[in-house]
Amino acid sequence: MGKKDKLIAVARFNTELNRYLDTDYDAFIIFRSKGLLAHLIKRQHFQAAKYYDYLPDIITNPDYIGLNGSILEMVKCYKDNIFITIKLDVKKIGIM
């Protein structure tokens, strides 16, 4: 099983977020691992696991967003504040 077999497409990068990040990324697909939910439960991130199905909304419509090197940081405010990080493949999207 190759690396791609372990990944599931979740959302496309919302290019409107470029203005907040001072970037000019084209739309690209954001993936998650098939084992993400098991990882969250194993690490006892139960609050985050409740919002697992909300990943597409968090990624396309975050309330807060930042860029820390090659890591996108996003926060979405529901009943709980959910913080996610997305490691960017710098070779594929041409940053740094």
Secondary structure in CASP SS format (residue, H / E / C, confidence):
PFRMAT SS
TARGET T0000
AUTHOR 0000-0000-0000
METHOD secondary structure of the structure
MODEL  1
M C 1.00
G C 1.00
K H 1.00
K H 1.00
D H 1.00
K H 1.00
L E 1.00
I E 1.00
A E 1.00
V E 1.00
A E 1.00
R E 1.00
F C 1.00
N C 1.00
T H 1.00
E H 1.00
L H 1.00
N H 1.00
R H 1.00
Y H 1.00
L H 1.00
D C 1.00
T C 1.00
D C 1.00
Y C 1.00
D C 1.00
A C 1.00
F C 1.00
I E 1.00
I E 1.00
F E 1.00
R E 1.00
S E 1.00
K C 1.00
G C 1.00
L H 1.00
L H 1.00
A H 1.00
H H 1.00
L H 1.00
I H 1.00
K H 1.00
R C 1.00
Q C 1.00
H C 1.00
F H 1.00
Q H 1.00
A H 1.00
A H 1.00
K C 1.00
Y C 1.00
Y H 1.00
D H 1.00
Y H 1.00
L H 1.00
P H 1.00
D H 1.00
I H 1.00
I H 1.00
T H 1.00
N C 1.00
P C 1.00
D C 1.00
Y E 1.00
I E 1.00
G E 1.00
L E 1.00
N E 1.00
G C 1.00
S C 1.00
I E 1.00
L E 1.00
E E 1.00
M E 1.00
V E 1.00
K E 1.00
C E 1.00
Y C 1.00
K C 1.00
D C 1.00
N E 1.00
I E 1.00
F E 1.00
I E 1.00
T E 1.00
I E 1.00
K E 1.00
L C 1.00
D C 1.00
V H 1.00
K H 1.00
K H 1.00
I H 1.00
G C 1.00
I C 1.00
M C 1.00
END
